[in-house]
Amino acid sequence: MLEAARNVSLALIGIGQVTEQAVIVRSGYFSDEEMKGVQMKGAVCNISTSFQDENGERGHYDGEARMIGLSLDEIKAIPNVIAIAAGDDKVEAIAAALKGKCLDVLVTDMDTAKRLLDWQRNHPAQSSG
């Protein structure tokens, strides 16, 4: 199944926040303690089996090997990636995913889009040189 997923031309993904309210915590897959450990490493975004920091850079964590799905690099290799995410608690995660260039299309609601634009104005991109 994962091999087939690596060869798709279109992917629909979700963007998860890195908080105790994240789906992976509420579903019992990650404990509050594990999520706090990922947060301490700077993660603000969860996509599939990967976590990203506020700059969109992938971070590694201890529980990565137990997650099943495509890695961030594999998702980036898919020609067309559509992400769906909305809500105040997802704004920072969405910004990180956009900075990490993980998606081609973002589907969200108007309130989240406005908050994302406000967030970007208050957190301008840092030059890397």
SESEMI-796769 format. One line per field, with one value per residue (C-alpha): residue number from 1; residue in one letter; chain; x, y, z. Coordinates in steps of 0.2 Angstrom, whole numbers, always signed. Each point is the difference from the previous one (the first is absolute). Layout:
N
lolo [NUM; ...];
lumza [A; ...];
voti [A; ...];
x [X; ...];
y [Y; ...];
z [Z; ...];
This chain:
129
lolo [1; 2; 3; 4; 5; 6; 7; 8; 9; 10; 11; 12; 13; 14; 15; 16; 17; 18; 19; 20; 21; 22; 23; 24; 25; 26; 27; 28; 29; 30; 31; 32; 33; 34; 35; 36; 37; 38; 39; 40; 41; 42; 43; 44; 45; 46; 47; 48; 49; 50; 51; 52; 53; 54; 55; 56; 57; 58; 59; 60; 61; 62; 63; 64; 65; 66; 67; 68; 69; 70; 71; 72; 73; 74; 75; 76; 77; 78; 79; 80; 81; 82; 83; 84; 85; 86; 87; 88; 89; 90; 91; 92; 93; 94; 95; 96; 97; 98; 99; 100; 101; 102; 103; 104; 105; 106; 107; 108; 109; 110; 111; 112; 113; 114; 115; 116; 117; 118; 119; 120; 121; 122; 123; 124; 125; 126; 127; 128; 129];
lumza [M; L; E; A; A; R; N; V; S; L; A; L; I; G; I; G; Q; V; T; E; Q; A; V; I; V; R; S; G; Y; F; S; D; E; E; M; K; G; V; Q; M; K; G; A; V; C; N; I; S; T; S; F; Q; D; E; N; G; E; R; G; H; Y; D; G; E; A; R; M; I; G; L; S; L; D; E; I; K; A; I; P; N; V; I; A; I; A; A; G; D; D; K; V; E; A; I; A; A; A; L; K; G; K; C; L; D; V; L; V; T; D; M; D; T; A; K; R; L; L; D; W; Q; R; N; H; P; A; Q; S; S; G];
voti [A; A; A; A; A; A; A; A; A; A; A; A; A; A; A; A; A; A; A; A; A; A; A; A; A; A; A; A; A; A; A; A; A; A; A; A; A; A; A; A; A; A; A; A; A; A; A; A; A; A; A; A; A; A; A; A; A; A; A; A; A; A; A; A; A; A; A; A; A; A; A; A; A; A; A; A; A; A; A; A; A; A; A; A; A; A; A; A; A; A; A; A; A; A; A; A; A; A; A; A; A; A; A; A; A; A; A; A; A; A; A; A; A; A; A; A; A; A; A; A; A; A; A; A; A; A; A; A; A];
x [+0; +14; +9; -16; -2; +18; -5; -16; -1; -13; +0; -13; +8; -4; +11; +0; +5; +12; -10; -9; -16; +8; -9; +15; -1; -19; -1; +13; +13; +12; +0; +0; +17; +6; -8; +9; +16; -3; -4; +16; +9; -8; -14; -15; -7; -4; -3; -1; +15; +10; +1; +6; +6; -6; +12; -7; +15; -3; +5; +4; -8; +1; -17; +2; +4; -17; -10; -7; -1; +10; +14; +1; +12; -11; -15; +10; +4; -18; -4; -17; -2; -17; +0; -16; +1; -10; -1; +9; +10; +7; +6; +18; +0; -6; +13; +14; -7; +0; +17; +6; -8; -10; -15; -6; -18; -7; -19; -5; -14; +0; +3; +15; +7; -2; +9; +14; +3; +0; +12; +12; +0; +5; +13; +9; +11; +18; +13; +12; +16];
y [+0; +12; -4; +5; +16; +5; -1; +10; +16; +9; -1; +7; +3; +8; +12; -4; +12; -6; +2; -11; +3; -8; -14; -12; +4; +0; -17; -7; -3; +13; +3; +18; -3; -6; +16; +11; -8; +3; +18; +2; -5; +15; -8; +10; -11; -18; -7; -19; -7; +16; +15; +17; +15; +18; +2; -15; -11; -18; -5; -18; -8; -16; -7; +3; -19; -5; +11; -7; +11; +11; +10; +19; -3; -13; +12; +14; -11; -2; +12; +7; +1; +7; +4; +3; +9; +13; +7; +13; -15; -4; +17; -3; -18; +6; +14; -13; -12; +15; +5; -19; +0; -16; +5; +7; +5; +4; -2; +10; +12; +19; +2; -11; +8; +18; -6; -8; +16; +9; -13; +2; +19; -2; -14; +6; -13; +0; +1; -15; +10];
z [+0; +4; -16; -10; +10; -5; -18; +0; -10; +13; +19; +12; +17; +17; +10; +18; +14; +14; +15; +13; -11; -15; -8; +3; +19; +1; -9; +13; -13; +9; +18; +7; +6; -17; -9; +13; -5; -18; +4; +10; -16; -8; -10; -4; -15; -3; -17; -2; +9; +1; +11; -5; +9; -3; -14; -9; +3; +4; +18; +5; +16; +9; -5; -18; -4; +7; -12; -16; -15; -12; +6; -4; -14; -8; +1; -8; -14; -5; -14; +7; +19; +7; +18; +11; +16; +10; +17; +11; +8; -18; -6; +6; -7; -17; +0; +3; -14; -12; +4; -1; -18; +4; -10; -16; +5; +17; +4; +15; +6; -1; +19; -1; -16; +9; +15; -10; -9; +17; +6; -15; +2; +19; -4; -16; -9; +6; -13; +0; -3];
